[in-house]
Amino acid sequence: MAPPTEHPHVVVHAPALDGSRRVTLGEEPLGVATHADDVAEILRLADLYVTDVAESDLVEWQGGGPDDWPGLSEHHEA
């Protein structure tokens, strides 16, 4: 039986006071996101192409899901 394949462990951390969220890969900081689209771009820049960050098993959302950006909703309204 083959050993389990190691998958990257990406964490989108709980929102900071300004609503932004740190994104890490293991212990390595990848960037700071202000929207789920930012998370996708941060992962793309790290050569991790995730088509749907909200549904991916590779991404762990802490302190709220991909729609939780407190204090930043005005920033992204059309």
Secondary structure by P-SEA (a helix, b strand, c coil): cccccccbbbbbcccccccbbbbbcccccccccccaaaaaaaaaaacccccccccccccccccccccccccccccccc
